[in-house]
Amino acid sequence: MFEARVFVTLKKAILDPQGKAVKSGLLALGYDRVEDVRVGKYLMLTLRTTDRLEAEKEVREMCDRLLANPVIEDYTFELREVAP
């Protein structure tokens, strides 16, 4: 079995109003070293397979088809083997 940790964020060229709001809040709390904030999604998936290449292929397909909008979002993922 594999666990996939998927990170989805807006592309750099897309404005992130939620990120701007979080940055403003952090600055108001005195965290003046914060340069930028991008807000995104974090998903954890468990896949029932023993084939790493197949797991990577499926996660990539899931991201492209449902989990991320490739027009406005980027994604990365980490895959690790876990005990059943």
Secondary structure as GFF3:
##gff-version 3
##sequence-region A 1 84
A	DSSP	beta_strand	2	10	.	.	.	ID=ss1
A	DSSP	alpha_helix	17	28	.	.	.	ID=ss2
A	DSSP	beta_strand	40	47	.	.	.	ID=ss3
A	DSSP	alpha_helix	52	62	.	.	.	ID=ss4
A	DSSP	pi_helix	63	67	.	.	.	ID=ss5
A	DSSP	beta_strand	73	81	.	.	.	ID=ss6
###
